[in-house]
Amino acid sequence: MNISAAIGVLIGAGAAARVSIMLGQRDRRSAEEVLGNSTVLILVNAIVYLTFFAIFLDDILRLFGASDITLPMP
């Protein structure tokens, strides 16, 4: 969870800085491209994380110490 939040902040902060620079240069078209690309990058990142954790959830929980007794708990 912390890793995905950190990557989201990394992409968001970088995109915000770049968009601010481009808007300051009155380059609206490039700013919109950066905003669109960063949005797509964040969505792809979220899909990859969700897919990875959905597939390997039990293995990840076992790595953190879950046992056969605690694993089926909701």
PyMOL Python script that loads the backbone (N, CA, C, O; Angstrom):
from pymol import cmd

cmd.read_pdbstr("""\
ATOM      1  N   MET A   1       0.823  -1.182   0.000  1.00  0.00           N
ATOM      2  CA  MET A   1       0.000   0.000   0.000  1.00  0.00           C
ATOM      3  C   MET A   1       0.872   1.252   0.000  1.00  0.00           C
ATOM      4  O   MET A   1       0.600   2.204  -0.732  1.00  0.00           O
ATOM      5  N   ASN A   2       1.906   1.248   0.813  1.00  0.00           N
ATOM      6  CA  ASN A   2       2.809   2.399   0.853  1.00  0.00           C
ATOM      7  C   ASN A   2       3.552   2.580  -0.463  1.00  0.00           C
ATOM      8  O   ASN A   2       3.784   3.705  -0.905  1.00  0.00           O
ATOM      9  N   ILE A   3       3.923   1.469  -1.082  1.00  0.00           N
ATOM     10  CA  ILE A   3       4.646   1.562  -2.355  1.00  0.00           C
ATOM     11  C   ILE A   3       3.761   2.149  -3.440  1.00  0.00           C
ATOM     12  O   ILE A   3       4.200   3.013  -4.198  1.00  0.00           O
ATOM     13  N   SER A   4       2.520   1.690  -3.522  1.00  0.00           N
ATOM     14  CA  SER A   4       1.630   2.222  -4.554  1.00  0.00           C
ATOM     15  C   SER A   4       1.299   3.690  -4.302  1.00  0.00           C
ATOM     16  O   SER A   4       1.174   4.468  -5.247  1.00  0.00           O
ATOM     17  N   ALA A   5       1.157   4.069  -3.041  1.00  0.00           N
ATOM     18  CA  ALA A   5       0.922   5.486  -2.726  1.00  0.00           C
ATOM     19  C   ALA A   5       2.138   6.324  -3.081  1.00  0.00           C
ATOM     20  O   ALA A   5       1.998   7.429  -3.606  1.00  0.00           O
ATOM     21  N   ALA A   6       3.329   5.811  -2.800  1.00  0.00           N
ATOM     22  CA  ALA A   6       4.551   6.545  -3.115  1.00  0.00           C
ATOM     23  C   ALA A   6       4.713   6.736  -4.623  1.00  0.00           C
ATOM     24  O   ALA A   6       5.103   7.813  -5.074  1.00  0.00           O
ATOM     25  N   ILE A   7       4.420   5.713  -5.388  1.00  0.00           N
ATOM     26  CA  ILE A   7       4.523   5.834  -6.845  1.00  0.00           C
ATOM     27  C   ILE A   7       3.474   6.801  -7.377  1.00  0.00           C
ATOM     28  O   ILE A   7       3.754   7.575  -8.293  1.00  0.00           O
ATOM     29  N   GLY A   8       2.268   6.767  -6.814  1.00  0.00           N
ATOM     30  CA  GLY A   8       1.230   7.706  -7.224  1.00  0.00           C
ATOM     31  C   GLY A   8       1.613   9.143  -6.933  1.00  0.00           C
ATOM     32  O   GLY A   8       1.380  10.028  -7.757  1.00  0.00           O
ATOM     33  N   VAL A   9       2.195   9.385  -5.773  1.00  0.00           N
ATOM     34  CA  VAL A   9       2.647  10.741  -5.416  1.00  0.00           C
ATOM     35  C   VAL A   9       3.811  11.157  -6.310  1.00  0.00           C
ATOM     36  O   VAL A   9       3.889  12.309  -6.735  1.00  0.00           O
ATOM     37  N   LEU A  10       4.711  10.226  -6.593  1.00  0.00           N
ATOM     38  CA  LEU A  10       5.840  10.513  -7.469  1.00  0.00           C
ATOM     39  C   LEU A  10       5.360  10.968  -8.841  1.00  0.00           C
ATOM     40  O   LEU A  10       5.825  11.984  -9.357  1.00  0.00           O
ATOM     41  N   ILE A  11       4.451  10.236  -9.421  1.00  0.00           N
ATOM     42  CA  ILE A  11       3.928  10.584 -10.740  1.00  0.00           C
ATOM     43  C   ILE A  11       3.140  11.890 -10.669  1.00  0.00           C
ATOM     44  O   ILE A  11       3.303  12.763 -11.521  1.00  0.00           O
ATOM     45  N   GLY A  12       2.299  12.021  -9.667  1.00  0.00           N
ATOM     46  CA  GLY A  12       1.475  13.219  -9.536  1.00  0.00           C
ATOM     47  C   GLY A  12       2.280  14.483  -9.307  1.00  0.00           C
ATOM     48  O   GLY A  12       1.997  15.514  -9.918  1.00  0.00           O
ATOM     49  N   ALA A  13       3.276  14.423  -8.442  1.00  0.00           N
ATOM     50  CA  ALA A  13       4.096  15.607  -8.154  1.00  0.00           C
ATOM     51  C   ALA A  13       4.934  15.997  -9.367  1.00  0.00           C
ATOM     52  O   ALA A  13       5.069  17.180  -9.680  1.00  0.00           O
ATOM     53  N   GLY A  14       5.489  15.011 -10.042  1.00  0.00           N
ATOM     54  CA  GLY A  14       6.275  15.296 -11.243  1.00  0.00           C
ATOM     55  C   GLY A  14       5.427  15.895 -12.343  1.00  0.00           C
ATOM     56  O   GLY A  14       5.837  16.845 -13.009  1.00  0.00           O
ATOM     57  N   ALA A  15       4.240  15.335 -12.531  1.00  0.00           N
ATOM     58  CA  ALA A  15       3.341  15.856 -13.560  1.00  0.00           C
ATOM     59  C   ALA A  15       2.865  17.261 -13.212  1.00  0.00           C
ATOM     60  O   ALA A  15       2.760  18.116 -14.092  1.00  0.00           O
ATOM     61  N   ALA A  16       2.580  17.506 -11.945  1.00  0.00           N
ATOM     62  CA  ALA A  16       2.111  18.832 -11.540  1.00  0.00           C
ATOM     63  C   ALA A  16       3.187  19.886 -11.779  1.00  0.00           C
ATOM     64  O   ALA A  16       2.888  20.987 -12.241  1.00  0.00           O
ATOM     65  N   ALA A  17       4.424  19.557 -11.470  1.00  0.00           N
ATOM     66  CA  ALA A  17       5.519  20.498 -11.705  1.00  0.00           C
ATOM     67  C   ALA A  17       5.698  20.768 -13.194  1.00  0.00           C
ATOM     68  O   ALA A  17       5.870  21.912 -13.615  1.00  0.00           O
ATOM     69  N   ARG A  18       5.653  19.706 -13.976  1.00  0.00           N
ATOM     70  CA  ARG A  18       5.826  19.864 -15.437  1.00  0.00           C
ATOM     71  C   ARG A  18       4.681  20.652 -16.049  1.00  0.00           C
ATOM     72  O   ARG A  18       4.910  21.512 -16.900  1.00  0.00           O
ATOM     73  N   VAL A  19       3.469  20.378 -15.635  1.00  0.00           N
ATOM     74  CA  VAL A  19       2.307  21.111 -16.145  1.00  0.00           C
ATOM     75  C   VAL A  19       2.403  22.582 -15.757  1.00  0.00           C
ATOM     76  O   VAL A  19       2.087  23.451 -16.569  1.00  0.00           O
ATOM     77  N   SER A  20       2.830  22.873 -14.541  1.00  0.00           N
ATOM     78  CA  SER A  20       2.973  24.268 -14.104  1.00  0.00           C
ATOM     79  C   SER A  20       3.987  25.012 -14.963  1.00  0.00           C
ATOM     80  O   SER A  20       3.766  26.159 -15.351  1.00  0.00           O
ATOM     81  N   ILE A  21       5.097  24.348 -15.256  1.00  0.00           N
ATOM     82  CA  ILE A  21       6.118  24.974 -16.106  1.00  0.00           C
ATOM     83  C   ILE A  21       5.554  25.249 -17.486  1.00  0.00           C
ATOM     84  O   ILE A  21       5.750  26.333 -18.036  1.00  0.00           O
ATOM     85  N   MET A  22       4.857  24.275 -18.048  1.00  0.00           N
ATOM     86  CA  MET A  22       4.311  24.434 -19.403  1.00  0.00           C
ATOM     87  C   MET A  22       3.220  25.500 -19.455  1.00  0.00           C
ATOM     88  O   MET A  22       3.125  26.248 -20.427  1.00  0.00           O
ATOM     89  N   LEU A  23       2.405  25.567 -18.417  1.00  0.00           N
ATOM     90  CA  LEU A  23       1.377  26.612 -18.396  1.00  0.00           C
ATOM     91  C   LEU A  23       2.011  27.991 -18.236  1.00  0.00           C
ATOM     92  O   LEU A  23       1.508  28.978 -18.773  1.00  0.00           O
ATOM     93  N   GLY A  24       3.109  28.053 -17.501  1.00  0.00           N
ATOM     94  CA  GLY A  24       3.833  29.310 -17.375  1.00  0.00           C
ATOM     95  C   GLY A  24       4.414  29.770 -18.701  1.00  0.00           C
ATOM     96  O   GLY A  24       4.566  30.967 -18.945  1.00  0.00           O
ATOM     97  N   GLN A  25       4.740  28.802 -19.560  1.00  0.00           N
ATOM     98  CA  GLN A  25       5.256  29.114 -20.893  1.00  0.00           C
ATOM     99  C   GLN A  25       4.126  29.305 -21.906  1.00  0.00           C
ATOM    100  O   GLN A  25       4.377  29.518 -23.092  1.00  0.00           O
ATOM    101  N   ARG A  26       2.898  29.229 -21.436  1.00  0.00           N
ATOM    102  CA  ARG A  26       1.699  29.351 -22.262  1.00  0.00           C
ATOM    103  C   ARG A  26       1.607  28.253 -23.329  1.00  0.00           C
ATOM    104  O   ARG A  26       1.127  28.482 -24.439  1.00  0.00           O
ATOM    105  N   ASP A  27       2.073  27.072 -22.968  1.00  0.00           N
ATOM    106  CA  ASP A  27       2.020  25.908 -23.861  1.00  0.00           C
ATOM    107  C   ASP A  27       0.941  24.954 -23.357  1.00  0.00           C
ATOM    108  O   ASP A  27       1.238  23.911 -22.774  1.00  0.00           O
ATOM    109  N   ARG A  28      -0.290  25.320 -23.585  1.00  0.00           N
ATOM    110  CA  ARG A  28      -1.433  24.577 -23.056  1.00  0.00           C
ATOM    111  C   ARG A  28      -1.524  23.166 -23.647  1.00  0.00           C
ATOM    112  O   ARG A  28      -1.871  22.223 -22.935  1.00  0.00           O
ATOM    113  N   ARG A  29      -1.221  23.014 -24.923  1.00  0.00           N
ATOM    114  CA  ARG A  29      -1.343  21.714 -25.582  1.00  0.00           C
ATOM    115  C   ARG A  29      -0.403  20.683 -24.945  1.00  0.00           C
ATOM    116  O   ARG A  29      -0.818  19.561 -24.654  1.00  0.00           O
ATOM    117  N   SER A  30       0.850  21.059 -24.732  1.00  0.00           N
ATOM    118  CA  SER A  30       1.812  20.140 -24.110  1.00  0.00           C
ATOM    119  C   SER A  30       1.440  19.846 -22.660  1.00  0.00           C
ATOM    120  O   SER A  30       1.640  18.730 -22.180  1.00  0.00           O
ATOM    121  N   ALA A  31       0.904  20.836 -21.967  1.00  0.00           N
ATOM    122  CA  ALA A  31       0.474  20.618 -20.582  1.00  0.00           C
ATOM    123  C   ALA A  31      -0.656  19.595 -20.531  1.00  0.00           C
ATOM    124  O   ALA A  31      -0.684  18.743 -19.643  1.00  0.00           O
ATOM    125  N   GLU A  32      -1.580  19.677 -21.470  1.00  0.00           N
ATOM    126  CA  GLU A  32      -2.670  18.701 -21.519  1.00  0.00           C
ATOM    127  C   GLU A  32      -2.157  17.309 -21.844  1.00  0.00           C
ATOM    128  O   GLU A  32      -2.679  16.322 -21.324  1.00  0.00           O
ATOM    129  N   GLU A  33      -1.134  17.212 -22.702  1.00  0.00           N
ATOM    130  CA  GLU A  33      -0.548  15.910 -23.020  1.00  0.00           C
ATOM    131  C   GLU A  33       0.122  15.290 -21.785  1.00  0.00           C
ATOM    132  O   GLU A  33      -0.024  14.097 -21.521  1.00  0.00           O
ATOM    133  N   VAL A  34       0.848  16.111 -21.046  1.00  0.00           N
ATOM    134  CA  VAL A  34       1.498  15.614 -19.829  1.00  0.00           C
ATOM    135  C   VAL A  34       0.455  15.144 -18.829  1.00  0.00           C
ATOM    136  O   VAL A  34       0.611  14.089 -18.213  1.00  0.00           O
ATOM    137  N   LEU A  35      -0.599  15.916 -18.667  1.00  0.00           N
ATOM    138  CA  LEU A  35      -1.667  15.544 -17.740  1.00  0.00           C
ATOM    139  C   LEU A  35      -2.324  14.234 -18.162  1.00  0.00           C
ATOM    140  O   LEU A  35      -2.580  13.370 -17.323  1.00  0.00           O
ATOM    141  N   GLY A  36      -2.593  14.082 -19.441  1.00  0.00           N
ATOM    142  CA  GLY A  36      -3.195  12.841 -19.942  1.00  0.00           C
ATOM    143  C   GLY A  36      -2.273  11.651 -19.768  1.00  0.00           C
ATOM    144  O   GLY A  36      -2.706  10.577 -19.351  1.00  0.00           O
ATOM    145  N   ASN A  37      -0.993  11.842 -20.089  1.00  0.00           N
ATOM    146  CA  ASN A  37      -0.028  10.750 -19.948  1.00  0.00           C
ATOM    147  C   ASN A  37       0.138  10.327 -18.497  1.00  0.00           C
ATOM    148  O   ASN A  37       0.238   9.134 -18.209  1.00  0.00           O
ATOM    149  N   SER A  38       0.169  11.280 -17.587  1.00  0.00           N
ATOM    150  CA  SER A  38       0.331  10.926 -16.174  1.00  0.00           C
ATOM    151  C   SER A  38      -0.915  10.215 -15.641  1.00  0.00           C
ATOM    152  O   SER A  38      -0.809   9.308 -14.816  1.00  0.00           O
ATOM    153  N   THR A  39      -2.080  10.623 -16.108  1.00  0.00           N
ATOM    154  CA  THR A  39      -3.312   9.944 -15.690  1.00  0.00           C
ATOM    155  C   THR A  39      -3.317   8.497 -16.168  1.00  0.00           C
ATOM    156  O   THR A  39      -3.661   7.588 -15.412  1.00  0.00           O
ATOM    157  N   VAL A  40      -2.938   8.292 -17.414  1.00  0.00           N
ATOM    158  CA  VAL A  40      -2.879   6.926 -17.950  1.00  0.00           C
ATOM    159  C   VAL A  40      -1.832   6.106 -17.204  1.00  0.00           C
ATOM    160  O   VAL A  40      -2.065   4.935 -16.904  1.00  0.00           O
ATOM    161  N   LEU A  41      -0.692   6.703 -16.903  1.00  0.00           N
ATOM    162  CA  LEU A  41       0.362   5.999 -16.183  1.00  0.00           C
ATOM    163  C   LEU A  41      -0.100   5.575 -14.788  1.00  0.00           C
ATOM    164  O   LEU A  41       0.202   4.466 -14.347  1.00  0.00           O
ATOM    165  N   ILE A  42      -0.818   6.437 -14.103  1.00  0.00           N
ATOM    166  CA  ILE A  42      -1.333   6.094 -12.779  1.00  0.00           C
ATOM    167  C   ILE A  42      -2.374   4.972 -12.878  1.00  0.00           C
ATOM    168  O   ILE A  42      -2.379   4.062 -12.048  1.00  0.00           O
ATOM    169  N   LEU A  43      -3.245   5.028 -13.875  1.00  0.00           N
ATOM    170  CA  LEU A  43      -4.253   3.975 -14.051  1.00  0.00           C
ATOM    171  C   LEU A  43      -3.609   2.635 -14.393  1.00  0.00           C
ATOM    172  O   LEU A  43      -4.014   1.600 -13.862  1.00  0.00           O
ATOM    173  N   VAL A  44      -2.612   2.646 -15.275  1.00  0.00           N
ATOM    174  CA  VAL A  44      -1.914   1.401 -15.617  1.00  0.00           C
ATOM    175  C   VAL A  44      -1.204   0.845 -14.389  1.00  0.00           C
ATOM    176  O   VAL A  44      -1.224  -0.362 -14.146  1.00  0.00           O
ATOM    177  N   ASN A  45      -0.583   1.722 -13.622  1.00  0.00           N
ATOM    178  CA  ASN A  45       0.086   1.311 -12.392  1.00  0.00           C
ATOM    179  C   ASN A  45      -0.906   0.663 -11.423  1.00  0.00           C
ATOM    180  O   ASN A  45      -0.603  -0.367 -10.821  1.00  0.00           O
ATOM    181  N   ALA A  46      -2.071   1.255 -11.275  1.00  0.00           N
ATOM    182  CA  ALA A  46      -3.088   0.701 -10.375  1.00  0.00           C
ATOM    183  C   ALA A  46      -3.563  -0.661 -10.854  1.00  0.00           C
ATOM    184  O   ALA A  46      -3.741  -1.573 -10.046  1.00  0.00           O
ATOM    185  N   ILE A  47      -3.770  -0.811 -12.152  1.00  0.00           N
ATOM    186  CA  ILE A  47      -4.228  -2.093 -12.700  1.00  0.00           C
ATOM    187  C   ILE A  47      -3.171  -3.177 -12.493  1.00  0.00           C
ATOM    188  O   ILE A  47      -3.503  -4.312 -12.150  1.00  0.00           O
ATOM    189  N   VAL A  48      -1.909  -2.833 -12.700  1.00  0.00           N
ATOM    190  CA  VAL A  48      -0.830  -3.807 -12.504  1.00  0.00           C
ATOM    191  C   VAL A  48      -0.763  -4.239 -11.047  1.00  0.00           C
ATOM    192  O   VAL A  48      -0.652  -5.430 -10.759  1.00  0.00           O
ATOM    193  N   TYR A  49      -0.830  -3.282 -10.126  1.00  0.00           N
ATOM    194  CA  TYR A  49      -0.802  -3.622  -8.698  1.00  0.00           C
ATOM    195  C   TYR A  49      -2.000  -4.471  -8.299  1.00  0.00           C
ATOM    196  O   TYR A  49      -1.845  -5.475  -7.605  1.00  0.00           O
ATOM    197  N   LEU A  50      -3.189  -4.077  -8.729  1.00  0.00           N
ATOM    198  CA  LEU A  50      -4.384  -4.849  -8.380  1.00  0.00           C
ATOM    199  C   LEU A  50      -4.306  -6.274  -8.916  1.00  0.00           C
ATOM    200  O   LEU A  50      -4.649  -7.224  -8.213  1.00  0.00           O
ATOM    201  N   THR A  51      -3.863  -6.418 -10.138  1.00  0.00           N
ATOM    202  CA  THR A  51      -3.742  -7.749 -10.731  1.00  0.00           C
ATOM    203  C   THR A  51      -2.707  -8.580  -9.986  1.00  0.00           C
ATOM    204  O   THR A  51      -2.955  -9.742  -9.664  1.00  0.00           O
ATOM    205  N   PHE A  52      -1.547  -7.988  -9.710  1.00  0.00           N
ATOM    206  CA  PHE A  52      -0.491  -8.706  -9.007  1.00  0.00           C
ATOM    207  C   PHE A  52      -0.953  -9.173  -7.635  1.00  0.00           C
ATOM    208  O   PHE A  52      -0.761 -10.333  -7.268  1.00  0.00           O
ATOM    209  N   PHE A  53      -1.567  -8.262  -6.875  1.00  0.00           N
ATOM    210  CA  PHE A  53      -1.986  -8.625  -5.527  1.00  0.00           C
ATOM    211  C   PHE A  53      -3.186  -9.566  -5.520  1.00  0.00           C
ATOM    212  O   PHE A  53      -3.332 -10.362  -4.592  1.00  0.00           O
ATOM    213  N   ALA A  54      -4.034  -9.495  -6.518  1.00  0.00           N
ATOM    214  CA  ALA A  54      -5.159 -10.427  -6.603  1.00  0.00           C
ATOM    215  C   ALA A  54      -4.667 -11.845  -6.883  1.00  0.00           C
ATOM    216  O   ALA A  54      -5.209 -12.816  -6.355  1.00  0.00           O
ATOM    217  N   ILE A  55      -3.646 -11.954  -7.711  1.00  0.00           N
ATOM    218  CA  ILE A  55      -3.124 -13.276  -8.065  1.00  0.00           C
ATOM    219  C   ILE A  55      -2.311 -13.881  -6.919  1.00  0.00           C
ATOM    220  O   ILE A  55      -2.450 -15.065  -6.613  1.00  0.00           O
ATOM    221  N   PHE A  56      -1.461 -13.062  -6.287  1.00  0.00           N
ATOM    222  CA  PHE A  56      -0.529 -13.583  -5.286  1.00  0.00           C
ATOM    223  C   PHE A  56      -0.894 -13.205  -3.855  1.00  0.00           C
ATOM    224  O   PHE A  56      -0.018 -13.162  -2.992  1.00  0.00           O
ATOM    225  N   LEU A  57      -2.163 -12.931  -3.587  1.00  0.00           N
ATOM    226  CA  LEU A  57      -2.564 -12.464  -2.262  1.00  0.00           C
ATOM    227  C   LEU A  57      -2.229 -13.472  -1.163  1.00  0.00           C
ATOM    228  O   LEU A  57      -1.655 -13.097  -0.140  1.00  0.00           O
ATOM    229  N   ASP A  58      -2.572 -14.725  -1.355  1.00  0.00           N
ATOM    230  CA  ASP A  58      -2.291 -15.731  -0.327  1.00  0.00           C
ATOM    231  C   ASP A  58      -0.790 -15.873  -0.071  1.00  0.00           C
ATOM    232  O   ASP A  58      -0.362 -15.982   1.078  1.00  0.00           O
ATOM    233  N   ASP A  59       0.001 -15.872  -1.134  1.00  0.00           N
ATOM    234  CA  ASP A  59       1.453 -15.993  -0.970  1.00  0.00           C
ATOM    235  C   ASP A  59       2.025 -14.795  -0.219  1.00  0.00           C
ATOM    236  O   ASP A  59       2.898 -14.952   0.634  1.00  0.00           O
ATOM    237  N   ILE A  60       1.533 -13.600  -0.535  1.00  0.00           N
ATOM    238  CA  ILE A  60       2.013 -12.393   0.139  1.00  0.00           C
ATOM    239  C   ILE A  60       1.631 -12.424   1.619  1.00  0.00           C
ATOM    240  O   ILE A  60       2.437 -12.070   2.480  1.00  0.00           O
ATOM    241  N   LEU A  61       0.401 -12.847   1.911  1.00  0.00           N
ATOM    242  CA  LEU A  61      -0.027 -12.930   3.309  1.00  0.00           C
ATOM    243  C   LEU A  61       0.787 -13.961   4.078  1.00  0.00           C
ATOM    244  O   LEU A  61       1.125 -13.740   5.241  1.00  0.00           O
ATOM    245  N   ARG A  62       1.104 -15.075   3.447  1.00  0.00           N
ATOM    246  CA  ARG A  62       1.947 -16.088   4.102  1.00  0.00           C
ATOM    247  C   ARG A  62       3.350 -15.535   4.363  1.00  0.00           C
ATOM    248  O   ARG A  62       3.963 -15.839   5.386  1.00  0.00           O
ATOM    249  N   LEU A  63       3.850 -14.725   3.432  1.00  0.00           N
ATOM    250  CA  LEU A  63       5.159 -14.099   3.626  1.00  0.00           C
ATOM    251  C   LEU A  63       5.172 -13.212   4.865  1.00  0.00           C
ATOM    252  O   LEU A  63       6.190 -13.112   5.550  1.00  0.00           O
ATOM    253  N   PHE A  64       4.045 -12.571   5.150  1.00  0.00           N
ATOM    254  CA  PHE A  64       3.946 -11.697   6.314  1.00  0.00           C
ATOM    255  C   PHE A  64       3.518 -12.430   7.580  1.00  0.00           C
ATOM    256  O   PHE A  64       3.281 -11.799   8.610  1.00  0.00           O
ATOM    257  N   GLY A  65       3.416 -13.753   7.513  1.00  0.00           N
ATOM    258  CA  GLY A  65       3.200 -14.517   8.723  1.00  0.00           C
ATOM    259  C   GLY A  65       1.828 -15.138   8.899  1.00  0.00           C
ATOM    260  O   GLY A  65       1.554 -15.686   9.966  1.00  0.00           O
ATOM    261  N   ALA A  66       0.963 -15.081   7.918  1.00  0.00           N
ATOM    262  CA  ALA A  66      -0.355 -15.705   8.040  1.00  0.00           C
ATOM    263  C   ALA A  66      -0.213 -17.220   8.047  1.00  0.00           C
ATOM    264  O   ALA A  66       0.632 -17.778   7.347  1.00  0.00           O
ATOM    265  N   SER A  67      -1.042 -17.874   8.839  1.00  0.00           N
ATOM    266  CA  SER A  67      -1.019 -19.328   8.896  1.00  0.00           C
ATOM    267  C   SER A  67      -2.305 -19.867   8.251  1.00  0.00           C
ATOM    268  O   SER A  67      -3.169 -19.106   7.814  1.00  0.00           O
ATOM    269  N   ASP A  68      -2.403 -21.191   8.205  1.00  0.00           N
ATOM    270  CA  ASP A  68      -3.606 -21.807   7.640  1.00  0.00           C
ATOM    271  C   ASP A  68      -4.843 -21.480   8.454  1.00  0.00           C
ATOM    272  O   ASP A  68      -5.955 -21.513   7.927  1.00  0.00           O
ATOM    273  N   ILE A  69      -4.671 -21.166   9.726  1.00  0.00           N
ATOM    274  CA  ILE A  69      -5.809 -20.825  10.592  1.00  0.00           C
ATOM    275  C   ILE A  69      -6.276 -19.409  10.338  1.00  0.00           C
ATOM    276  O   ILE A  69      -7.479 -19.160  10.263  1.00  0.00           O
ATOM    277  N   THR A  70      -5.342 -18.468  10.205  1.00  0.00           N
ATOM    278  CA  THR A  70      -5.717 -17.066  10.056  1.00  0.00           C
ATOM    279  C   THR A  70      -5.978 -16.649   8.613  1.00  0.00           C
ATOM    280  O   THR A  70      -6.617 -15.621   8.384  1.00  0.00           O
ATOM    281  N   LEU A  71      -5.512 -17.402   7.652  1.00  0.00           N
ATOM    282  CA  LEU A  71      -5.652 -17.030   6.243  1.00  0.00           C
ATOM    283  C   LEU A  71      -7.102 -16.926   5.772  1.00  0.00           C
ATOM    284  O   LEU A  71      -7.424 -15.982   5.052  1.00  0.00           O
ATOM    285  N   PRO A  72      -7.997 -17.853   6.145  1.00  0.00           N
ATOM    286  CA  PRO A  72      -9.367 -17.737   5.642  1.00  0.00           C
ATOM    287  C   PRO A  72     -10.219 -16.651   6.326  1.00  0.00           C
ATOM    288  O   PRO A  72     -11.356 -16.421   5.913  1.00  0.00           O
ATOM    289  N   MET A  73      -9.699 -15.991   7.347  1.00  0.00           N
ATOM    290  CA  MET A  73     -10.489 -14.968   8.036  1.00  0.00           C
ATOM    291  C   MET A  73     -10.729 -13.769   7.110  1.00  0.00           C
ATOM    292  O   MET A  73      -9.834 -13.373   6.365  1.00  0.00           O
ATOM    293  N   PRO A  74     -11.942 -13.189   7.157  1.00  0.00           N
ATOM    294  CA  PRO A  74     -12.242 -12.053   6.254  1.00  0.00           C
ATOM    295  C   PRO A  74     -11.548 -10.779   6.610  1.00  0.00           C
ATOM    296  O   PRO A  74     -11.722  -9.769   5.928  1.00  0.00           O
TER     297      PRO A  74
END
""", "prot")
cmd.dss("prot")
cmd.show_as("cartoon", "prot")
cmd.util.cbc("prot")
cmd.orient("prot")
